[in-house]
């Protein structure tokens, strides 16, 4: 495992709220474009600079995975290690693994996968996997920092899903 730079101290609560709300706006834009309500953004080590944003594209091109692959093509692994991926919903196993391989060192999500399952039910369009991202990261060789869910924003994020999946 190559040496990685130290991850800077975490974002402030205000930065977390602001970036998650922006991610939820990206999710709303994805819905307006006919896609599922998921949004993600990559923020630089200063916790202010938004480097990339991505809405959901398809069942295999989730917002987080597309964003992580784009980040991997545009930034060095050392730099990405100091960045934060914000996403409206806890990344599924595919997205968490893509973040891991892209070397993005921090994750902040608003709503957890189990809450998403309660909102989507048995939807064939979103057959959630009950595999928490923390579980995947705990089985890797990188100490990805995870914050989430964020209780004060769960209802805002859930409202978009409630309207979409009902």
PyMOL commands that place a pseudoatom at each C-alpha (Angstrom):
pseudoatom trace, name=CA, resn=UNK, resi=1, chain=A, elem=C, hetatm=0, pos=[0.000, 0.000, 0.000]
pseudoatom trace, name=CA, resn=UNK, resi=2, chain=A, elem=C, hetatm=0, pos=[1.671, 3.252, -1.086]
pseudoatom trace, name=CA, resn=UNK, resi=3, chain=A, elem=C, hetatm=0, pos=[1.925, 6.075, 1.387]
pseudoatom trace, name=CA, resn=UNK, resi=4, chain=A, elem=C, hetatm=0, pos=[-1.076, 8.355, 1.190]
pseudoatom trace, name=CA, resn=UNK, resi=5, chain=A, elem=C, hetatm=0, pos=[-1.213, 11.993, 2.251]
pseudoatom trace, name=CA, resn=UNK, resi=6, chain=A, elem=C, hetatm=0, pos=[-2.900, 12.744, 5.530]
pseudoatom trace, name=CA, resn=UNK, resi=7, chain=A, elem=C, hetatm=0, pos=[-6.599, 13.423, 5.152]
pseudoatom trace, name=CA, resn=UNK, resi=8, chain=A, elem=C, hetatm=0, pos=[-7.298, 16.997, 6.287]
pseudoatom trace, name=CA, resn=UNK, resi=9, chain=A, elem=C, hetatm=0, pos=[-9.618, 17.578, 9.247]
pseudoatom trace, name=CA, resn=UNK, resi=10, chain=A, elem=C, hetatm=0, pos=[-13.269, 17.004, 8.386]
pseudoatom trace, name=CA, resn=UNK, resi=11, chain=A, elem=C, hetatm=0, pos=[-15.799, 19.493, 7.095]
pseudoatom trace, name=CA, resn=UNK, resi=12, chain=A, elem=C, hetatm=0, pos=[-17.844, 21.698, 9.411]
pseudoatom trace, name=CA, resn=UNK, resi=13, chain=A, elem=C, hetatm=0, pos=[-21.506, 20.858, 10.036]
pseudoatom trace, name=CA, resn=UNK, resi=14, chain=A, elem=C, hetatm=0, pos=[-22.448, 23.849, 7.855]
pseudoatom trace, name=CA, resn=UNK, resi=15, chain=A, elem=C, hetatm=0, pos=[-20.313, 22.532, 4.979]
pseudoatom trace, name=CA, resn=UNK, resi=16, chain=A, elem=C, hetatm=0, pos=[-21.867, 19.074, 5.348]
pseudoatom trace, name=CA, resn=UNK, resi=17, chain=A, elem=C, hetatm=0, pos=[-25.394, 20.511, 5.190]
pseudoatom trace, name=CA, resn=UNK, resi=18, chain=A, elem=C, hetatm=0, pos=[-24.596, 22.786, 2.252]
pseudoatom trace, name=CA, resn=UNK, resi=19, chain=A, elem=C, hetatm=0, pos=[-22.953, 20.073, 0.164]
pseudoatom trace, name=CA, resn=UNK, resi=20, chain=A, elem=C, hetatm=0, pos=[-25.616, 17.457, 0.909]
pseudoatom trace, name=CA, resn=UNK, resi=21, chain=A, elem=C, hetatm=0, pos=[-28.326, 19.941, -0.067]
pseudoatom trace, name=CA, resn=UNK, resi=22, chain=A, elem=C, hetatm=0, pos=[-26.484, 20.606, -3.311]
pseudoatom trace, name=CA, resn=UNK, resi=23, chain=A, elem=C, hetatm=0, pos=[-26.252, 16.846, -3.904]
pseudoatom trace, name=CA, resn=UNK, resi=24, chain=A, elem=C, hetatm=0, pos=[-30.011, 16.604, -3.321]
pseudoatom trace, name=CA, resn=UNK, resi=25, chain=A, elem=C, hetatm=0, pos=[-30.504, 19.352, -5.911]
pseudoatom trace, name=CA, resn=UNK, resi=26, chain=A, elem=C, hetatm=0, pos=[-28.435, 17.266, -8.331]
pseudoatom trace, name=CA, resn=UNK, resi=27, chain=A, elem=C, hetatm=0, pos=[-30.696, 14.294, -7.522]
pseudoatom trace, name=CA, resn=UNK, resi=28, chain=A, elem=C, hetatm=0, pos=[-33.769, 16.417, -8.281]
pseudoatom trace, name=CA, resn=UNK, resi=29, chain=A, elem=C, hetatm=0, pos=[-32.192, 17.395, -11.614]
pseudoatom trace, name=CA, resn=UNK, resi=30, chain=A, elem=C, hetatm=0, pos=[-31.607, 13.687, -12.353]
pseudoatom trace, name=CA, resn=UNK, resi=31, chain=A, elem=C, hetatm=0, pos=[-35.320, 13.039, -11.755]
pseudoatom trace, name=CA, resn=UNK, resi=32, chain=A, elem=C, hetatm=0, pos=[-36.226, 15.902, -14.101]
pseudoatom trace, name=CA, resn=UNK, resi=33, chain=A, elem=C, hetatm=0, pos=[-34.070, 14.163, -16.737]
pseudoatom trace, name=CA, resn=UNK, resi=34, chain=A, elem=C, hetatm=0, pos=[-35.922, 10.863, -16.239]
pseudoatom trace, name=CA, resn=UNK, resi=35, chain=A, elem=C, hetatm=0, pos=[-33.417, 9.176, -13.935]
pseudoatom trace, name=CA, resn=UNK, resi=36, chain=A, elem=C, hetatm=0, pos=[-33.489, 7.851, -10.376]
pseudoatom trace, name=CA, resn=UNK, resi=37, chain=A, elem=C, hetatm=0, pos=[-33.176, 10.435, -7.545]
pseudoatom trace, name=CA, resn=UNK, resi=38, chain=A, elem=C, hetatm=0, pos=[-29.511, 10.159, -6.589]
pseudoatom trace, name=CA, resn=UNK, resi=39, chain=A, elem=C, hetatm=0, pos=[-26.909, 12.902, -6.642]
pseudoatom trace, name=CA, resn=UNK, resi=40, chain=A, elem=C, hetatm=0, pos=[-23.248, 13.172, -5.723]
pseudoatom trace, name=CA, resn=UNK, resi=41, chain=A, elem=C, hetatm=0, pos=[-20.449, 15.699, -5.731]
pseudoatom trace, name=CA, resn=UNK, resi=42, chain=A, elem=C, hetatm=0, pos=[-16.725, 15.678, -5.122]
pseudoatom trace, name=CA, resn=UNK, resi=43, chain=A, elem=C, hetatm=0, pos=[-15.309, 18.436, -2.931]
pseudoatom trace, name=CA, resn=UNK, resi=44, chain=A, elem=C, hetatm=0, pos=[-11.652, 19.380, -2.675]
pseudoatom trace, name=CA, resn=UNK, resi=45, chain=A, elem=C, hetatm=0, pos=[-9.543, 19.263, 0.482]
pseudoatom trace, name=CA, resn=UNK, resi=46, chain=A, elem=C, hetatm=0, pos=[-10.543, 22.849, 1.390]
pseudoatom trace, name=CA, resn=UNK, resi=47, chain=A, elem=C, hetatm=0, pos=[-14.141, 21.571, 1.906]
pseudoatom trace, name=CA, resn=UNK, resi=48, chain=A, elem=C, hetatm=0, pos=[-15.390, 24.382, -0.336]
pseudoatom trace, name=CA, resn=UNK, resi=49, chain=A, elem=C, hetatm=0, pos=[-14.290, 23.757, -3.917]
pseudoatom trace, name=CA, resn=UNK, resi=50, chain=A, elem=C, hetatm=0, pos=[-16.722, 21.543, -5.834]
pseudoatom trace, name=CA, resn=UNK, resi=51, chain=A, elem=C, hetatm=0, pos=[-14.650, 19.590, -8.338]
pseudoatom trace, name=CA, resn=UNK, resi=52, chain=A, elem=C, hetatm=0, pos=[-17.343, 17.404, -9.934]
pseudoatom trace, name=CA, resn=UNK, resi=53, chain=A, elem=C, hetatm=0, pos=[-21.074, 16.770, -9.694]
pseudoatom trace, name=CA, resn=UNK, resi=54, chain=A, elem=C, hetatm=0, pos=[-23.059, 13.859, -11.012]
pseudoatom trace, name=CA, resn=UNK, resi=55, chain=A, elem=C, hetatm=0, pos=[-26.661, 12.710, -11.047]
pseudoatom trace, name=CA, resn=UNK, resi=56, chain=A, elem=C, hetatm=0, pos=[-27.792, 9.138, -11.513]
pseudoatom trace, name=CA, resn=UNK, resi=57, chain=A, elem=C, hetatm=0, pos=[-27.575, 7.885, -15.094]
pseudoatom trace, name=CA, resn=UNK, resi=58, chain=A, elem=C, hetatm=0, pos=[-28.818, 4.284, -15.093]
pseudoatom trace, name=CA, resn=UNK, resi=59, chain=A, elem=C, hetatm=0, pos=[-29.016, 1.074, -13.081]
pseudoatom trace, name=CA, resn=UNK, resi=60, chain=A, elem=C, hetatm=0, pos=[-25.297, 0.430, -13.632]
pseudoatom trace, name=CA, resn=UNK, resi=61, chain=A, elem=C, hetatm=0, pos=[-24.136, 4.028, -13.880]
pseudoatom trace, name=CA, resn=UNK, resi=62, chain=A, elem=C, hetatm=0, pos=[-24.975, 5.328, -10.431]
pseudoatom trace, name=CA, resn=UNK, resi=63, chain=A, elem=C, hetatm=0, pos=[-24.093, 8.909, -9.565]
pseudoatom trace, name=CA, resn=UNK, resi=64, chain=A, elem=C, hetatm=0, pos=[-21.266, 7.946, -7.181]
pseudoatom trace, name=CA, resn=UNK, resi=65, chain=A, elem=C, hetatm=0, pos=[-19.662, 5.383, -9.483]
pseudoatom trace, name=CA, resn=UNK, resi=66, chain=A, elem=C, hetatm=0, pos=[-19.703, 7.677, -12.529]
pseudoatom trace, name=CA, resn=UNK, resi=67, chain=A, elem=C, hetatm=0, pos=[-18.310, 10.522, -10.427]
pseudoatom trace, name=CA, resn=UNK, resi=68, chain=A, elem=C, hetatm=0, pos=[-15.544, 8.325, -8.950]
pseudoatom trace, name=CA, resn=UNK, resi=69, chain=A, elem=C, hetatm=0, pos=[-14.513, 7.036, -12.383]
pseudoatom trace, name=CA, resn=UNK, resi=70, chain=A, elem=C, hetatm=0, pos=[-14.430, 10.587, -13.764]
pseudoatom trace, name=CA, resn=UNK, resi=71, chain=A, elem=C, hetatm=0, pos=[-12.406, 11.748, -10.755]
pseudoatom trace, name=CA, resn=UNK, resi=72, chain=A, elem=C, hetatm=0, pos=[-9.952, 8.885, -11.276]
pseudoatom trace, name=CA, resn=UNK, resi=73, chain=A, elem=C, hetatm=0, pos=[-9.356, 10.021, -14.866]
pseudoatom trace, name=CA, resn=UNK, resi=74, chain=A, elem=C, hetatm=0, pos=[-8.815, 13.668, -13.896]
pseudoatom trace, name=CA, resn=UNK, resi=75, chain=A, elem=C, hetatm=0, pos=[-6.997, 13.779, -10.547]
pseudoatom trace, name=CA, resn=UNK, resi=76, chain=A, elem=C, hetatm=0, pos=[-4.071, 11.974, -8.963]
pseudoatom trace, name=CA, resn=UNK, resi=77, chain=A, elem=C, hetatm=0, pos=[-4.688, 9.263, -6.366]
pseudoatom trace, name=CA, resn=UNK, resi=78, chain=A, elem=C, hetatm=0, pos=[-2.852, 11.326, -3.735]
pseudoatom trace, name=CA, resn=UNK, resi=79, chain=A, elem=C, hetatm=0, pos=[-5.053, 14.353, -4.354]
pseudoatom trace, name=CA, resn=UNK, resi=80, chain=A, elem=C, hetatm=0, pos=[-8.268, 12.306, -4.371]
pseudoatom trace, name=CA, resn=UNK, resi=81, chain=A, elem=C, hetatm=0, pos=[-7.295, 10.836, -1.014]
pseudoatom trace, name=CA, resn=UNK, resi=82, chain=A, elem=C, hetatm=0, pos=[-7.720, 14.351, 0.460]
pseudoatom trace, name=CA, resn=UNK, resi=83, chain=A, elem=C, hetatm=0, pos=[-11.135, 14.927, -1.176]
pseudoatom trace, name=CA, resn=UNK, resi=84, chain=A, elem=C, hetatm=0, pos=[-14.674, 14.187, 0.000]
pseudoatom trace, name=CA, resn=UNK, resi=85, chain=A, elem=C, hetatm=0, pos=[-17.443, 12.437, -1.892]
pseudoatom trace, name=CA, resn=UNK, resi=86, chain=A, elem=C, hetatm=0, pos=[-20.872, 13.729, -0.843]
pseudoatom trace, name=CA, resn=UNK, resi=87, chain=A, elem=C, hetatm=0, pos=[-23.895, 11.696, -1.824]
pseudoatom trace, name=CA, resn=UNK, resi=88, chain=A, elem=C, hetatm=0, pos=[-27.555, 11.795, -0.972]
pseudoatom trace, name=CA, resn=UNK, resi=89, chain=A, elem=C, hetatm=0, pos=[-27.786, 8.082, -0.142]
pseudoatom trace, name=CA, resn=UNK, resi=90, chain=A, elem=C, hetatm=0, pos=[-25.231, 5.652, 1.255]
pseudoatom trace, name=CA, resn=UNK, resi=91, chain=A, elem=C, hetatm=0, pos=[-23.316, 4.163, -1.665]
pseudoatom trace, name=CA, resn=UNK, resi=92, chain=A, elem=C, hetatm=0, pos=[-24.268, 0.666, -2.734]
pseudoatom trace, name=CA, resn=UNK, resi=93, chain=A, elem=C, hetatm=0, pos=[-21.584, -2.014, -2.865]
pseudoatom trace, name=CA, resn=UNK, resi=94, chain=A, elem=C, hetatm=0, pos=[-20.691, -1.111, -6.479]
pseudoatom trace, name=CA, resn=UNK, resi=95, chain=A, elem=C, hetatm=0, pos=[-20.357, 2.595, -5.721]
pseudoatom trace, name=CA, resn=UNK, resi=96, chain=A, elem=C, hetatm=0, pos=[-18.470, 2.084, -2.459]
pseudoatom trace, name=CA, resn=UNK, resi=97, chain=A, elem=C, hetatm=0, pos=[-16.009, -0.181, -4.235]
pseudoatom trace, name=CA, resn=UNK, resi=98, chain=A, elem=C, hetatm=0, pos=[-15.579, 2.340, -7.059]
pseudoatom trace, name=CA, resn=UNK, resi=99, chain=A, elem=C, hetatm=0, pos=[-14.870, 5.075, -4.502]
pseudoatom trace, name=CA, resn=UNK, resi=100, chain=A, elem=C, hetatm=0, pos=[-12.355, 2.766, -2.829]
pseudoatom trace, name=CA, resn=UNK, resi=101, chain=A, elem=C, hetatm=0, pos=[-10.529, 2.022, -6.091]
pseudoatom trace, name=CA, resn=UNK, resi=102, chain=A, elem=C, hetatm=0, pos=[-10.613, 5.695, -7.134]
pseudoatom trace, name=CA, resn=UNK, resi=103, chain=A, elem=C, hetatm=0, pos=[-8.873, 6.482, -3.829]
pseudoatom trace, name=CA, resn=UNK, resi=104, chain=A, elem=C, hetatm=0, pos=[-11.349, 9.097, -2.569]
pseudoatom trace, name=CA, resn=UNK, resi=105, chain=A, elem=C, hetatm=0, pos=[-10.520, 9.312, 1.129]
pseudoatom trace, name=CA, resn=UNK, resi=106, chain=A, elem=C, hetatm=0, pos=[-13.716, 10.602, 2.706]
pseudoatom trace, name=CA, resn=UNK, resi=107, chain=A, elem=C, hetatm=0, pos=[-17.435, 9.956, 2.250]
pseudoatom trace, name=CA, resn=UNK, resi=108, chain=A, elem=C, hetatm=0, pos=[-20.438, 11.884, 3.578]
pseudoatom trace, name=CA, resn=UNK, resi=109, chain=A, elem=C, hetatm=0, pos=[-23.946, 10.571, 2.899]
pseudoatom trace, name=CA, resn=UNK, resi=110, chain=A, elem=C, hetatm=0, pos=[-27.369, 11.779, 3.973]
pseudoatom trace, name=CA, resn=UNK, resi=111, chain=A, elem=C, hetatm=0, pos=[-29.616, 8.702, 4.053]
pseudoatom trace, name=CA, resn=UNK, resi=112, chain=A, elem=C, hetatm=0, pos=[-28.579, 5.112, 4.729]
pseudoatom trace, name=CA, resn=UNK, resi=113, chain=A, elem=C, hetatm=0, pos=[-29.268, 2.117, 2.484]
pseudoatom trace, name=CA, resn=UNK, resi=114, chain=A, elem=C, hetatm=0, pos=[-31.797, 0.562, 4.872]
pseudoatom trace, name=CA, resn=UNK, resi=115, chain=A, elem=C, hetatm=0, pos=[-33.867, 3.748, 4.919]
pseudoatom trace, name=CA, resn=UNK, resi=116, chain=A, elem=C, hetatm=0, pos=[-33.733, 3.761, 1.122]
pseudoatom trace, name=CA, resn=UNK, resi=117, chain=A, elem=C, hetatm=0, pos=[-35.045, 0.194, 1.081]
pseudoatom trace, name=CA, resn=UNK, resi=118, chain=A, elem=C, hetatm=0, pos=[-37.954, 1.271, 3.303]
pseudoatom trace, name=CA, resn=UNK, resi=119, chain=A, elem=C, hetatm=0, pos=[-38.743, 4.021, 0.774]
pseudoatom trace, name=CA, resn=UNK, resi=120, chain=A, elem=C, hetatm=0, pos=[-38.354, 1.955, -2.405]
pseudoatom trace, name=CA, resn=UNK, resi=121, chain=A, elem=C, hetatm=0, pos=[-39.871, -1.279, -1.146]
pseudoatom trace, name=CA, resn=UNK, resi=122, chain=A, elem=C, hetatm=0, pos=[-39.486, -4.171, -3.546]
pseudoatom trace, name=CA, resn=UNK, resi=123, chain=A, elem=C, hetatm=0, pos=[-39.012, -1.930, -6.577]
pseudoatom trace, name=CA, resn=UNK, resi=124, chain=A, elem=C, hetatm=0, pos=[-37.490, -3.851, -9.470]
pseudoatom trace, name=CA, resn=UNK, resi=125, chain=A, elem=C, hetatm=0, pos=[-35.833, -0.566, -10.489]
pseudoatom trace, name=CA, resn=UNK, resi=126, chain=A, elem=C, hetatm=0, pos=[-33.825, -0.372, -7.257]
pseudoatom trace, name=CA, resn=UNK, resi=127, chain=A, elem=C, hetatm=0, pos=[-33.163, -3.794, -5.716]
pseudoatom trace, name=CA, resn=UNK, resi=128, chain=A, elem=C, hetatm=0, pos=[-31.016, -2.497, -2.871]
pseudoatom trace, name=CA, resn=UNK, resi=129, chain=A, elem=C, hetatm=0, pos=[-28.177, -4.547, -1.421]
pseudoatom trace, name=CA, resn=UNK, resi=130, chain=A, elem=C, hetatm=0, pos=[-28.072, -4.655, 2.368]
pseudoatom trace, name=CA, resn=UNK, resi=131, chain=A, elem=C, hetatm=0, pos=[-24.288, -4.232, 2.511]
pseudoatom trace, name=CA, resn=UNK, resi=132, chain=A, elem=C, hetatm=0, pos=[-23.276, -1.105, 4.435]
pseudoatom trace, name=CA, resn=UNK, resi=133, chain=A, elem=C, hetatm=0, pos=[-20.368, 0.788, 2.893]
pseudoatom trace, name=CA, resn=UNK, resi=134, chain=A, elem=C, hetatm=0, pos=[-18.567, 0.728, 6.248]
pseudoatom trace, name=CA, resn=UNK, resi=135, chain=A, elem=C, hetatm=0, pos=[-18.577, -3.068, 6.037]
pseudoatom trace, name=CA, resn=UNK, resi=136, chain=A, elem=C, hetatm=0, pos=[-16.875, -2.988, 2.628]
pseudoatom trace, name=CA, resn=UNK, resi=137, chain=A, elem=C, hetatm=0, pos=[-14.314, -0.381, 3.679]
pseudoatom trace, name=CA, resn=UNK, resi=138, chain=A, elem=C, hetatm=0, pos=[-13.503, -2.350, 6.844]
pseudoatom trace, name=CA, resn=UNK, resi=139, chain=A, elem=C, hetatm=0, pos=[-12.427, -5.225, 4.591]
pseudoatom trace, name=CA, resn=UNK, resi=140, chain=A, elem=C, hetatm=0, pos=[-10.067, -3.104, 2.522]
pseudoatom trace, name=CA, resn=UNK, resi=141, chain=A, elem=C, hetatm=0, pos=[-6.599, -1.708, 3.090]
pseudoatom trace, name=CA, resn=UNK, resi=142, chain=A, elem=C, hetatm=0, pos=[-7.513, 1.989, 3.136]
pseudoatom trace, name=CA, resn=UNK, resi=143, chain=A, elem=C, hetatm=0, pos=[-9.006, 3.854, 6.074]
pseudoatom trace, name=CA, resn=UNK, resi=144, chain=A, elem=C, hetatm=0, pos=[-11.770, 5.721, 4.232]
pseudoatom trace, name=CA, resn=UNK, resi=145, chain=A, elem=C, hetatm=0, pos=[-13.495, 8.128, 6.611]
pseudoatom trace, name=CA, resn=UNK, resi=146, chain=A, elem=C, hetatm=0, pos=[-17.297, 7.865, 6.609]
pseudoatom trace, name=CA, resn=UNK, resi=147, chain=A, elem=C, hetatm=0, pos=[-19.895, 10.267, 7.961]
pseudoatom trace, name=CA, resn=UNK, resi=148, chain=A, elem=C, hetatm=0, pos=[-23.553, 9.384, 7.643]
pseudoatom trace, name=CA, resn=UNK, resi=149, chain=A, elem=C, hetatm=0, pos=[-26.390, 9.266, 7.828]
pseudoatom trace, name=CA, resn=UNK, resi=150, chain=A, elem=C, hetatm=0, pos=[-26.976, 12.941, 8.617]
pseudoatom trace, name=CA, resn=UNK, resi=151, chain=A, elem=C, hetatm=0, pos=[-30.211, 12.948, 10.667]
pseudoatom trace, name=CA, resn=UNK, resi=152, chain=A, elem=C, hetatm=0, pos=[-31.043, 16.611, 10.176]
pseudoatom trace, name=CA, resn=UNK, resi=153, chain=A, elem=C, hetatm=0, pos=[-31.182, 16.171, 6.373]
pseudoatom trace, name=CA, resn=UNK, resi=154, chain=A, elem=C, hetatm=0, pos=[-32.718, 12.709, 6.156]
pseudoatom trace, name=CA, resn=UNK, resi=155, chain=A, elem=C, hetatm=0, pos=[-36.264, 14.006, 5.694]
pseudoatom trace, name=CA, resn=UNK, resi=156, chain=A, elem=C, hetatm=0, pos=[-35.265, 16.437, 2.928]
pseudoatom trace, name=CA, resn=UNK, resi=157, chain=A, elem=C, hetatm=0, pos=[-33.570, 13.632, 1.035]
pseudoatom trace, name=CA, resn=UNK, resi=158, chain=A, elem=C, hetatm=0, pos=[-36.303, 11.097, 1.810]
pseudoatom trace, name=CA, resn=UNK, resi=159, chain=A, elem=C, hetatm=0, pos=[-38.974, 13.493, 0.483]
pseudoatom trace, name=CA, resn=UNK, resi=160, chain=A, elem=C, hetatm=0, pos=[-37.489, 13.332, -3.020]
pseudoatom trace, name=CA, resn=UNK, resi=161, chain=A, elem=C, hetatm=0, pos=[-37.418, 9.526, -2.870]
pseudoatom trace, name=CA, resn=UNK, resi=162, chain=A, elem=C, hetatm=0, pos=[-40.894, 9.275, -1.375]
pseudoatom trace, name=CA, resn=UNK, resi=163, chain=A, elem=C, hetatm=0, pos=[-42.273, 11.298, -4.284]
pseudoatom trace, name=CA, resn=UNK, resi=164, chain=A, elem=C, hetatm=0, pos=[-40.336, 9.280, -6.851]
pseudoatom trace, name=CA, resn=UNK, resi=165, chain=A, elem=C, hetatm=0, pos=[-40.872, 5.693, -5.704]
pseudoatom trace, name=CA, resn=UNK, resi=166, chain=A, elem=C, hetatm=0, pos=[-44.540, 5.971, -4.637]
for i in range(1, 166): cmd.bond("trace and resi %d" % i, "trace and resi %d" % (i + 1))
show_as sticks, trace
zoom trace
